């Protein structure tokens, strides 16, 4: 380890700081907080009340997805609403819970719009936005927007550079998305600027980038569910990349589909990207992930069989106290 790399995370904004703590795990929820195992489109009835319930129970973050089209082969329309429209609405309906996107498909959006919308949500929520970004993996969406699917890796890099530049009062940018240069055009800035110094920006998976680029350009890493030992190995590699790039310690987030069984002692049964189990094994499994270096788990209740309100109360009573 380099001398300047300490066992703490950088302070960025209120949402990032409350969600990620080095050596600890917190728990969040994926929106919609609903069960819809047999249909790609969820029933959004009562969705705001459930987010408010999650906040009151002590979950640290609510996570939205960027799903422009209901693509049959993908099989999940997410929350249905545009993520920034929904984030703005949630900002006015909550006060403490972090508001996250996991993840925005950057090549499908102009980064000027992303930077302005994200900064707006961050300011309106008083610094609670966490922006996850990705290159995208659904090829049907790209021709629908007349965007080159095979060029998404380079577009991702240019979009990140553009968003980072827009946080400055006198941005300079020259890439495929536009040119801004105050020395030539005169003073020009994007408002609002983020609530703090910058937006917390997390990179999802590989996003078709090199490990070094991810280590240098992300404020954290969103990875996919793996067995605890395999996850520990992946996180160790991530930390080695941070060290090689002379970057500070940065957090790791992963999603997990959960079907919480009524029997607290029921053992695990695999489901899509997760497991069905009672709360005792779930707590033990999450503790193993915490020991592996995962700093936040976003629980997805899409395949849950018991009533969602009841499941939230049981998670808050039986699991959440171990991860505060």
BELNORKA-V478045 format. One record per helix or strand of 3 or more residues. SS is the DSSP state (A for helix, B for strand). FROM is the first residue (numbers start at 0). TO is the last residue. If there is no record, write none. Layout:
BEGIN
ss: <SS	SS>
from: <FROM	FROM>
to: <TO	TO>
END
This chain:
BEGIN
ss: <A	B	A	B	A	B	A	A	B	A	A	B	B	A	B	A	B	A	B	B	B	A	B	A	A>
from: <13	25	46	60	82	97	105	110	128	138	151	172	177	181	200	210	219	227	250	268	273	278	295	307	319>
to: <18	29	56	63	92	104	107	123	133	143	165	174	179	184	203	216	222	243	259	270	276	291	299	317	322>
END
